[in-house]
Amino acid sequence: MKFSTQVKPISYLKSHAAEIVRDISESREPMLITQNGEAKLVVMDVRSYEEHEETLALLKLLALGHREIEQGRFRPADDVFAEMDKDDPP
């Protein structure tokens, strides 16, 4: 994803909102909006935003798990599975 191909001033956003919604919904490419020549916001479709949020949530879980491993707060998988087998009724 290259923002350089989708950079528009805020005046364009104001005057072309419906067109922007259609284009972004179809292409799923985000658009960078500038104000006074400075990047101010990113406009993206909802599906892409939701996927982005899900990806961030998974990365946070991985980072937390990695931190727990570094702190020695884990159990070997064989122990966990053995405990699960023990708790299952025959």
Backbone as numpy.savetxt, mean C-alpha at the origin, in Angstrom:
# Nx Ny Nz CAx CAy CAz Cx Cy Cz
6.12 2.78 -11.94 5.27 3.95 -11.94 6.17 5.18 -11.94
6.01 5.98 -12.96 6.80 7.21 -13.07 5.87 8.39 -12.93
6.06 9.16 -11.88 5.23 10.34 -11.69 5.50 11.39 -12.75
6.68 11.35 -13.36 7.03 12.38 -14.32 6.10 12.43 -15.52
5.42 11.33 -15.81 4.49 11.33 -16.94 3.10 11.79 -16.55
2.82 11.90 -15.27 1.50 12.26 -14.78 1.57 13.42 -13.79
2.21 14.50 -14.17 2.32 15.66 -13.29 1.44 16.77 -13.85
0.55 17.29 -13.02 -0.37 18.35 -13.45 -0.46 19.40 -12.36
-0.67 20.65 -12.76 -0.88 21.70 -11.76 -2.29 21.61 -11.17
-2.46 22.20 -10.02 -3.76 22.14 -9.35 -4.86 22.76 -10.19
-4.53 23.74 -11.02 -5.54 24.35 -11.89 -6.10 23.33 -12.87
-5.26 22.39 -13.32 -5.73 21.33 -14.21 -6.70 20.41 -13.47
-6.38 20.10 -12.22 -7.27 19.27 -11.41 -8.63 19.94 -11.25
-8.63 21.23 -10.99 -9.88 21.96 -10.81 -10.74 21.97 -12.06
-10.13 22.13 -13.21 -10.91 22.28 -14.44 -11.15 20.98 -15.19
-10.49 19.89 -14.81 -10.63 18.61 -15.52 -10.92 17.44 -14.59
-11.61 17.69 -13.49 -11.81 16.65 -12.48 -12.44 15.38 -13.04
-13.52 15.50 -13.80 -14.21 14.32 -14.34 -13.30 13.53 -15.27
-12.56 14.23 -16.10 -11.63 13.57 -17.03 -10.52 12.85 -16.26
-10.02 13.48 -15.22 -8.96 12.88 -14.40 -9.48 11.62 -13.73
-10.68 11.68 -13.18 -11.27 10.49 -12.54 -11.37 9.36 -13.54
-11.86 9.64 -14.73 -12.00 8.60 -15.76 -10.64 8.02 -16.14
-9.69 8.90 -16.43 -8.36 8.44 -16.87 -7.65 7.62 -15.81
-7.68 8.09 -14.57 -6.99 7.37 -13.50 -7.68 6.05 -13.20
-9.01 6.05 -13.26 -9.75 4.80 -13.03 -9.42 3.76 -14.08
-9.24 4.19 -15.32 -8.93 3.26 -16.41 -7.47 2.82 -16.38
-6.57 3.78 -16.22 -5.14 3.46 -16.31 -4.55 2.93 -15.01
-5.19 3.29 -13.88 -4.71 2.96 -12.54 -3.32 3.55 -12.28
-2.97 4.60 -13.02 -1.72 5.32 -12.81 -2.00 6.55 -11.96
-1.26 6.76 -10.88 -1.49 7.93 -10.05 -1.06 9.22 -10.75
-1.58 10.32 -10.28 -1.24 11.63 -10.84 -0.70 12.50 -9.71
0.40 13.16 -9.98 1.01 14.08 -9.03 0.48 15.48 -9.31
-0.07 16.11 -8.29 -0.61 17.46 -8.43 0.35 18.44 -7.77
0.65 19.51 -8.51 1.55 20.53 -7.99 0.79 21.82 -7.69
1.35 22.59 -6.78 0.83 23.91 -6.47 2.03 24.84 -6.35
2.02 25.89 -7.14 3.15 26.82 -7.19 4.46 26.09 -7.50
4.38 25.10 -8.39 5.56 24.36 -8.81 6.06 23.32 -7.83
5.37 23.14 -6.73 5.80 22.20 -5.69 4.81 21.03 -5.60
5.32 19.81 -5.53 4.45 18.64 -5.40 3.65 18.75 -4.11
2.32 18.57 -4.23 1.44 18.72 -3.07 0.64 17.47 -2.75
0.19 16.74 -3.76 -0.60 15.55 -3.48 -0.55 14.58 -4.64
-0.97 13.36 -4.34 -1.06 12.31 -5.33 -2.51 11.87 -5.41
-3.03 11.80 -6.63 -4.39 11.34 -6.84 -4.31 9.93 -7.43
-5.05 9.01 -6.82 -5.03 7.63 -7.32 -6.42 7.02 -7.19
-6.66 5.94 -7.93 -7.95 5.27 -7.85 -8.05 4.47 -6.56
-9.27 4.22 -6.15 -9.52 3.57 -4.86 -8.92 2.16 -4.82
-9.06 1.40 -5.89 -8.54 0.03 -5.90 -7.03 0.02 -5.69
-6.33 0.93 -6.36 -4.88 1.01 -6.17 -4.53 1.43 -4.75
-5.31 2.37 -4.20 -5.08 2.81 -2.83 -5.26 1.65 -1.84
-6.33 0.89 -2.02 -6.59 -0.25 -1.13 -5.47 -1.28 -1.24
-5.02 -1.56 -2.45 -3.91 -2.52 -2.63 -2.64 -1.99 -1.96
-2.42 -0.70 -2.08 -1.25 -0.07 -1.46 -1.32 -0.22 0.07
-2.48 0.04 0.64 -2.66 -0.08 2.08 -2.49 -1.53 2.55
-3.00 -2.48 1.79 -2.83 -3.90 2.13 -1.35 -4.28 2.09
-0.64 -3.79 1.10 0.79 -4.07 0.99 1.54 -3.50 2.19
1.21 -2.27 2.57 1.86 -1.66 3.74 1.57 -2.45 5.00
0.33 -2.91 5.16 -0.03 -3.70 6.34 0.79 -4.99 6.40
0.95 -5.66 5.26 1.74 -6.89 5.23 3.21 -6.61 5.54
3.73 -5.51 5.00 5.12 -5.16 5.29 5.32 -4.85 6.78
4.34 -4.21 7.39 4.43 -3.94 8.83 4.44 -5.23 9.63
3.58 -6.20 9.23 3.57 -7.49 9.91 4.92 -8.20 9.78
5.49 -8.14 8.58 6.80 -8.77 8.38 7.87 -8.09 9.23
7.83 -6.76 9.29 8.81 -6.02 10.10 8.65 -6.36 11.58
7.41 -6.44 12.05 7.18 -6.81 13.45 7.69 -8.22 13.74
7.42 -9.15 12.82 7.90 -10.51 13.00 9.41 -10.58 13.01
10.03 -9.82 12.13 11.50 -9.79 12.08 12.05 -9.24 13.39
11.42 -8.20 13.92 11.87 -7.60 15.18 11.75 -8.61 16.31
10.65 -9.36 16.34 10.48 -10.36 17.40 11.53 -11.46 17.29
11.86 -11.86 16.08 12.91 -12.87 15.90 14.24 -12.32 16.41
14.55 -11.06 16.06 15.80 -10.46 16.54 15.86 -10.40 18.07
14.69 -10.23 18.71 14.64 -10.15 20.16 14.53 -11.53 20.81
14.55 -12.57 20.00 14.50 -13.93 20.52 13.11 -14.37 20.96
12.09 -13.66 20.54 10.73 -14.00 20.94 10.07 -14.84 19.85
10.47 -16.10 19.80 9.89 -17.03 18.83 10.03 -18.45 19.35
9.28 -19.37 18.71 9.39 -20.79 19.04 9.63 -21.55 17.76
10.35 -22.64 17.83 10.55 -23.45 16.63 9.21 -23.97 16.10
9.07 -24.03 14.80 7.83 -24.47 14.17 7.45 -25.88 14.60
8.43 -26.76 14.78 8.13 -28.13 15.22 7.40 -28.14 16.56
7.80 -27.25 17.47 7.13 -27.16 18.77 5.69 -26.70 18.61
5.47 -25.72 17.77 4.11 -25.20 17.56 3.22 -26.27 16.96
3.72 -26.98 15.94 2.91 -28.03 15.31 2.65 -29.19 16.26
3.64 -29.53 17.06 3.44 -30.60 18.04 2.37 -30.20 19.04
2.37 -28.97 19.47 1.34 -28.49 20.40 -0.03 -28.50 19.74
-0.10 -28.15 18.48 -1.38 -28.17 17.76 -1.91 -29.59 17.65
-1.03 -30.53 17.35 -1.42 -31.94 17.24 -1.92 -32.46 18.58
-1.28 -32.04 19.64 -1.65 -32.48 20.99 -3.05 -31.96 21.35
-3.38 -30.75 20.93 -4.66 -30.15 21.27 -5.82 -30.65 20.40
-5.53 -31.27 19.27 -6.60 -31.80 18.40 -7.23 -33.04 19.02
-8.56 -33.09 19.11 -9.20 -34.31 19.63 -9.04 -35.46 18.62
-8.98 -36.67 19.12 -8.77 -37.84 18.22 -9.94 -38.09 17.31
